[in-house]
Amino acid sequence: MIGSNVARRYAKALLELGAEVGSLKAIVDQTSRAAEVYEASAELRAALDNPLVSHMAKKAILADVADKLAVSPTVKNTLLLLNDRRRIHVLPLIAQLLREMSDLKDGVVRAEVVTAAKLPDAYYAKLTMQLEKMTGKRVVIEKREDPTLIAGVVTRIGDTVIDGSLRTRLDELRNVLMPN
């Protein structure tokens, strides 16, 4: 709970700063990239969490990561501040909340679309139009593949799940034919 409150404060500050200077989209993208690197590298997390590694060494590591990612001074300073305050572990949550706040501000909703195999871009364009009509907001689709679906599509928007997968239909059929 405390981590989420801390993350929310940092995300809100980044949102306001990004909106003020007109670089919100860049700050959201750069923060997300930094969070992805942090989550993907067990070595980086171990070095930043290790009390035997000096504060200056941790600062140098983060500065190097920020430079390699070519992030703005705002994002770099945020990373260094999180390190100074020993809160770098909340970076992934900050990135997630910042994206959600930015989307809300822009009237955007994200939809996760899971398919059994890669589908043509025309399908996603048509699906985007239908979801925008359904939600009344601009929709950004995040694509993912899951071969266990067999066929069909599962779409998740917030708490709403639209399951059109063959796997689910087969499970429903099995439940009808062979009740417990």
C-alpha positions as CSV (number, residue, x, y, z in Angstrom):
1,M,0.0,0.0,0.0
2,I,2.8,2.4,0.9
3,G,4.6,1.6,-2.3
4,S,1.5,2.4,-4.4
5,N,1.0,5.7,-2.6
6,V,4.6,6.6,-3.3
7,A,4.3,5.5,-6.9
8,R,1.1,7.5,-7.3
9,R,2.8,10.7,-6.0
10,Y,5.8,10.3,-8.4
11,A,3.6,9.5,-11.3
12,K,1.4,12.5,-10.7
13,A,4.4,14.8,-10.4
14,L,5.8,13.4,-13.7
15,L,2.4,13.8,-15.3
16,E,2.1,17.5,-14.3
17,L,5.7,18.2,-15.2
18,G,5.3,16.6,-18.6
19,A,2.0,18.4,-19.3
20,E,3.6,21.7,-18.2
21,V,6.6,21.4,-20.5
22,G,4.7,19.8,-23.4
23,S,6.6,16.5,-23.4
24,L,4.2,14.2,-21.6
25,K,4.2,11.5,-24.2
26,A,8.1,11.3,-24.3
27,I,8.2,11.2,-20.5
28,V,5.7,8.4,-20.4
29,D,7.6,6.4,-23.0
30,Q,11.0,7.0,-21.5
31,T,9.8,6.1,-18.0
32,S,8.2,2.9,-19.3
33,R,11.5,2.0,-21.1
34,A,13.5,2.6,-17.9
35,A,11.0,0.4,-16.0
36,E,11.3,-2.4,-18.5
37,V,15.1,-2.3,-18.3
38,Y,14.9,-2.4,-14.5
39,E,12.4,-5.3,-14.5
40,A,14.3,-7.3,-17.2
41,S,17.7,-7.1,-15.5
42,A,18.1,-9.1,-12.4
43,E,21.7,-7.9,-12.3
44,L,20.7,-4.3,-12.3
45,R,18.1,-4.8,-9.5
46,A,20.7,-6.8,-7.5
47,A,23.3,-4.0,-7.8
48,L,20.8,-1.2,-6.9
49,D,19.3,-3.2,-3.9
50,N,22.7,-4.3,-2.6
51,P,23.7,-2.3,0.6
52,L,27.4,-3.1,-0.1
53,V,27.3,-1.1,-3.3
54,S,28.0,2.5,-2.5
55,H,25.5,5.2,-3.1
56,M,27.8,6.9,-5.7
57,A,28.2,3.7,-7.6
58,K,24.5,3.2,-7.7
59,K,24.1,6.8,-9.0
60,A,26.7,6.1,-11.7
61,I,25.0,2.9,-12.7
62,L,21.6,4.7,-13.1
63,A,23.2,7.6,-14.9
64,D,24.8,5.2,-17.3
65,V,21.5,3.4,-17.9
66,A,19.7,6.7,-18.4
67,D,22.3,7.8,-20.9
68,K,22.2,4.5,-22.8
69,L,18.4,4.8,-23.0
70,A,18.7,8.5,-24.1
71,V,16.1,9.7,-21.7
72,S,15.3,13.3,-21.0
73,P,16.9,15.1,-18.0
74,T,13.5,15.0,-16.3
75,V,13.4,11.2,-16.4
76,K,17.1,10.8,-15.6
77,N,16.7,13.1,-12.5
78,T,13.6,11.1,-11.4
79,L,15.7,7.9,-11.6
80,L,18.4,9.5,-9.5
81,L,15.9,10.9,-7.0
82,L,14.3,7.5,-6.6
83,N,17.8,6.1,-6.0
84,D,18.6,8.8,-3.4
85,R,15.3,8.1,-1.6
86,R,15.8,4.3,-1.8
87,R,12.6,3.9,-3.8
88,I,13.9,2.7,-7.2
89,H,12.0,-0.6,-6.7
90,V,8.7,1.3,-7.3
91,L,9.8,2.4,-10.8
92,P,7.7,-0.2,-12.6
93,L,4.6,0.8,-10.7
94,I,5.3,4.5,-11.3
95,A,5.6,3.8,-15.1
96,Q,2.3,1.9,-15.1
97,L,0.4,4.6,-13.1
98,L,2.0,7.3,-15.3
99,R,0.7,5.6,-18.4
100,E,-2.7,5.1,-17.0
101,M,-2.9,8.8,-15.8
102,S,-1.7,10.0,-19.2
103,D,-4.2,7.8,-21.0
104,L,-7.0,9.1,-18.8
105,K,-6.0,12.7,-19.5
106,D,-6.0,12.0,-23.2
107,G,-9.2,10.0,-23.2
108,V,-7.5,6.9,-24.3
109,V,-8.3,3.3,-23.2
110,R,-6.0,0.4,-23.7
111,A,-7.3,-3.0,-24.9
112,E,-5.2,-6.1,-24.6
113,V,-6.0,-8.4,-27.6
114,V,-4.9,-12.0,-27.3
115,T,-5.0,-14.2,-30.4
116,A,-4.0,-17.7,-31.2
117,A,-1.8,-16.6,-34.1
118,K,-0.8,-13.3,-35.8
119,L,-3.7,-11.6,-37.5
120,P,-3.7,-9.1,-40.4
121,D,-3.4,-5.4,-39.5
122,A,-6.8,-4.8,-41.3
123,Y,-8.4,-7.0,-38.6
124,Y,-6.9,-4.9,-35.8
125,A,-8.0,-1.7,-37.5
126,K,-11.6,-2.9,-37.7
127,L,-11.5,-4.2,-34.1
128,T,-10.2,-0.8,-33.0
129,M,-13.1,1.0,-34.7
130,Q,-15.6,-1.3,-33.1
131,L,-14.1,-0.9,-29.6
132,E,-14.0,2.9,-30.0
133,K,-17.7,2.8,-30.9
134,M,-18.4,0.6,-27.9
135,T,-16.4,2.6,-25.4
136,G,-16.8,6.1,-26.8
137,K,-13.0,6.7,-26.3
138,R,-9.9,6.3,-28.4
139,V,-8.6,2.8,-28.2
140,V,-5.0,1.6,-28.3
141,I,-4.6,-2.1,-28.9
142,E,-1.8,-4.1,-27.3
143,K,-1.4,-7.3,-29.2
144,R,-0.3,-10.7,-27.7
145,E,-0.3,-14.2,-29.0
146,D,-1.3,-17.3,-27.1
147,P,-1.4,-20.6,-29.1
148,T,-3.4,-22.4,-26.3
149,L,-6.5,-20.4,-27.5
150,I,-6.6,-22.7,-30.6
151,A,-8.5,-20.0,-32.5
152,G,-10.5,-16.8,-31.8
153,V,-9.8,-13.6,-29.9
154,V,-9.9,-12.6,-26.2
155,T,-10.1,-8.8,-25.7
156,R,-9.7,-7.2,-22.3
157,I,-10.5,-3.5,-21.7
158,G,-10.1,-2.7,-18.0
159,D,-12.2,-5.1,-16.1
160,T,-14.3,-6.2,-19.1
161,V,-13.3,-9.4,-20.9
162,I,-14.8,-10.3,-24.3
163,D,-13.9,-14.0,-24.8
164,G,-14.4,-15.3,-28.4
165,S,-11.9,-18.0,-28.2
166,L,-12.5,-21.6,-29.4
167,R,-10.9,-22.9,-26.1
168,T,-13.7,-21.2,-24.1
169,R,-16.4,-22.4,-26.4
170,L,-15.1,-26.0,-26.2
171,D,-15.0,-25.7,-22.4
172,E,-18.6,-24.5,-22.4
173,L,-19.7,-27.3,-24.6
174,R,-17.9,-29.9,-22.4
175,N,-19.7,-28.4,-19.4
176,V,-23.1,-28.7,-21.1
177,L,-22.5,-32.3,-22.4
178,M,-20.8,-33.6,-19.2
179,P,-22.1,-31.7,-16.2
180,N,-20.3,-32.2,-12.9
